[in-house]
C-alpha cells in the first residue's frame, strides 16, 4: 500500500519553454510556402502566364525561406528548449525549398 502512495501520476514539471526562434522559423516557412502556392495558383488561373508580381512574390518567398532556415538551424543550438517548432520550422522550410526547386525545374524544361 505504501508503494502506491508514491506512484508517478504522469505530471512532469520542467522549466523548458518553446524556442522563439523556432516559432519564427515555422512562421517564415509557412509564409514562404503560402506565398509560393499563391503565386503558382494565380499563375494557373491566368492561363499559365506569369507576371512580374508573381516573380516578386517568389523572390519574397526565397527571402522568407532563407531567414526561416537560418532561424531554424540557430534554434537547434538553444539549450533547455522544446524542439517541436524547431523541427517543424526546418521541415516546412525544406518543403518550401522543394516547392521552389520544382517550380524552377519545371520552368527550365517546359517550353
C-alpha positions as CSV (number, residue, x, y, z in Angstrom):
1,X,0.0,0.0,0.0
2,X,2.8,2.4,0.8
3,X,4.3,1.9,-2.7
4,X,1.1,3.1,-4.3
5,X,1.3,6.4,-2.4
6,X,4.5,7.4,-4.2
7,X,3.4,6.3,-7.7
8,X,4.1,8.7,-10.6
9,X,0.8,10.5,-11.6
10,X,2.1,11.4,-15.0
11,X,3.0,15.0,-14.3
12,X,6.3,16.3,-15.4
13,X,7.5,19.6,-14.0
14,X,10.1,21.4,-16.2
15,X,11.3,24.8,-16.9
16,X,11.6,24.2,-20.6
17,X,9.8,26.5,-23.0
18,X,9.3,26.7,-26.7
19,X,12.1,28.4,-28.7
20,X,11.1,31.8,-30.0
21,X,13.5,31.5,-33.0
22,X,12.0,28.0,-33.7
23,X,8.5,29.6,-33.7
24,X,9.7,32.3,-36.1
25,X,11.3,29.7,-38.3
26,X,7.9,27.9,-38.5
27,X,6.1,31.2,-39.3
28,X,8.6,32.1,-42.0
29,X,8.3,28.6,-43.5
30,X,4.5,28.8,-43.6
31,X,4.7,32.3,-45.2
32,X,7.1,31.1,-47.8
33,X,5.1,28.0,-48.6
34,X,1.8,30.1,-48.8
35,X,3.4,32.8,-50.9
36,X,4.8,30.3,-53.5
37,X,1.5,28.4,-53.5
38,X,-0.5,31.5,-54.1
39,X,1.8,32.6,-56.9
40,X,1.5,29.2,-58.6
41,X,-2.3,29.2,-58.2
42,X,-2.7,32.7,-59.6
43,X,-0.4,31.9,-62.5
44,X,-2.5,28.8,-63.2
45,X,-5.7,30.9,-63.0
46,X,-4.1,33.3,-65.5
47,X,-3.7,30.5,-68.1
48,X,0.0,29.8,-67.2
49,X,1.1,33.4,-67.9
50,X,3.2,34.8,-65.1
51,X,3.8,38.4,-64.4
52,X,6.4,40.5,-62.5
53,X,4.2,40.3,-59.4
54,X,4.5,36.5,-59.3
55,X,8.2,36.8,-59.7
56,X,8.4,39.3,-56.9
57,X,6.3,37.0,-54.7
58,X,8.7,34.1,-55.4
59,X,11.7,36.3,-54.5
60,X,10.0,37.3,-51.3
61,X,9.3,33.6,-50.6
62,X,13.1,33.0,-51.1
63,X,13.8,35.6,-48.5
64,X,11.3,34.1,-46.1
65,X,12.8,30.6,-46.7
66,X,16.4,31.7,-46.2
67,X,15.5,33.6,-43.0
68,X,13.4,30.7,-41.7
69,X,16.1,28.2,-42.4
70,X,18.7,30.2,-40.6
71,X,16.5,30.7,-37.6
72,X,15.6,27.0,-37.6
73,X,19.3,26.0,-37.6
74,X,20.1,28.6,-35.0
75,X,17.3,27.4,-32.7
76,X,18.9,23.9,-32.6
77,X,21.7,25.3,-30.6
78,X,19.5,26.6,-27.8
79,X,19.6,24.7,-24.5
80,X,16.6,23.7,-22.4
81,X,14.0,24.3,-25.1
82,X,11.3,22.1,-26.6
83,X,12.2,21.0,-30.1
84,X,8.7,20.9,-31.7
85,X,8.8,24.3,-33.5
86,X,12.5,23.9,-34.3
87,X,12.0,20.7,-36.2
88,X,8.7,21.8,-37.7
89,X,10.2,25.1,-38.9
90,X,13.1,23.3,-40.6
91,X,10.7,20.8,-42.2
92,X,8.3,23.4,-43.5
93,X,11.2,25.5,-44.9
94,X,12.6,22.4,-46.6
95,X,9.2,21.8,-48.1
96,X,9.1,25.4,-49.4
97,X,12.6,24.9,-50.8
98,X,11.4,21.7,-52.6
99,X,8.4,23.6,-54.0
100,X,10.6,26.4,-55.3
101,X,13.0,23.8,-56.8
102,X,10.2,22.1,-58.6
103,X,8.9,25.4,-60.0
104,X,12.4,26.3,-61.3
105,X,12.9,22.8,-62.7
106,X,9.5,22.9,-64.5
107,X,10.2,26.4,-65.8
108,X,13.6,25.4,-67.2
109,X,12.3,22.3,-69.1
110,X,8.8,23.2,-70.1
111,X,8.5,25.2,-73.3
